[in-house]
């Protein structure tokens, strides 16, 4: 995967997949960096919002997760991805209410 990223460093799918691997390894800092880079590269890459939000929650940063979920809901709605919207909304409501 890293070989492919050298060729296409802004590939959101590859960065997202690699971030998930770092989560499994317990390297939250690297995962967070990759998730945040994804959103900086393409704010419409909807899958990243949920995973970044959950990572921030695990890190004890729920106030940082809330705007991630909010932006993700906006992006999901704009992309007409109601499944992801509902997942983000559920995670958001668990934190806010």
N, C-alpha and C positions, 0 to 999 in steps of 0.2 A: 504494500500500500504506500509506504513512504517513497518508493521508487516512482510510482505514478504521481505522487504529490510534487516531486522535484520537477517533473515535466509540466504539471498543471497545478501550481501551488494554491490557486484560488478556486479549486473544484470543491464546491460546497458539499457534495455527496461524500467525497473522500475524506474531507476534514471532519464531517459529522461522524462518519464511521470510525475514524481514528479517535475522535474524542470519546466515543462510547467505549472503545477499547481501553482508553486511559481511565475511564470511570471504573471499569471492571478491575483494573490493576490498582485502584486506590490513589491514582495520581490526579487528584481533583484540580490542582493548579494548572496542569497542562491541559486537562479537559476543558476547564473554564476558558483558558486562552483560545483554544480552537473553536469552541462554541461562539465566543465573542467575535472572533475573526470572521466566522461565517456570517454573523448578522451584519458586520461592517461591510462585508463583501456583497451580500445579497439579503436585504431585509425581508425579502419575500420567501426565503427558505424556511418555511413554516415549522418543520420538524424540530429545528434547533431551539425554538422558544420553550417548549415544554421541558426538554432535557436540561437546558440551562437553568430554568426556574427551579426544577427539582434539585439540581446540584446546589444552587444558592440556598435553598431551604436546608439541605443536609449540612451545609457549612454554617448554619445558624444565622443566615442573612435573609430572613423572610421579607424585610422591607425592600431589599434589592430584587427579590423575586417578583414582587407585585407588579412593578412596571414592565418587567419582562413578559409576564402573562398578559397584561393589558395590551402591549404592542403586538404580541402574538395573536390575540383575539382579533385585533384590527386587521392584521395581515391575513389571517385565516378567512375572515369575513370577505375581505377584498378578493381573495382567491377562490371564494365560494367553496371552501373546504369545511363543511359543517361538522364533520367528525372531529377534526383537530380543534375546531372552535369549541366544541362541547368539552373536550378533554381539558383545554386551557381554562375554560370557564369553571369547570369543576375544581381544578387546582387553585384557581384564583379565589373562588368562594370559600374553599377550605381555609384559606389564610385570612381572608377579610372578615368573614362572618362567624 
